[in-house]
């Protein structure tokens, strides 16, 4: 008789589950939304409609079932690392977005200042020091 094994931790992220299985030296193969455990009869992780993977096995005494707490621990560790990487990427993207907005604002201000100065008869000389822009307005009167 087969059994579906419930875990306290939902296995949601496939890459983390695969890493945990590799770490525990469990041989497996992938078939779409199934992770077949090699060397075990009818033992596999299957993705449910909810998105999480559930373990289905023919014998409840399967070596994978007995190793499940360790697999779960490693999954949690790899999942936390994965989430940390995603957060760092999100923060870096946010910093880049803010910097792009700042540069666009600075460029807009520069264009407005040059336009107003030229309308009043000034010549504009621009000096750049790294990320700073210095505009020098010159007006010759005779």
C-alpha positions, 0 to 999 in steps of 0.5 A: 500500500502506498502512502503520502507523507506529510511534512511540517515544512512545505517543499515549495522551491524545487531548486532547494529541494533538489539541493537538499536531496543532493546534499543527502546523497539521494540519487534522483531524476526529474520528470516535469513536476516529479522528482523520482527517487532512484533505487526506491520502488514507487518513491517520488516527490510530486508537485500538487496544484498548490505548488508544493511537493509531496512525498509519495512512497510505496513502503513507509519504511523507505530510506527516504522517509527515514531521512525526511527530517534531515532532508527537511532541515537541509531544505530549510537551510537552502530555502533561507539562503535562496530567500536571502539571495532574492532579497539582495537582488531585489535591494540591488535592483531598488538601489539601481532604480533610485539611482536612475531616477536621481540621474534623470532628475539631475539631467532634467535640472541641468537642461532647465538651467541651461535653457533659462540661462541661454534665454537670458543671454548667458553662455554655459560652460559645464565642468564635471568632477566625477559625479558632480556637474558644475555649470558656469554662466558667462555673460559678456557685456560691452 
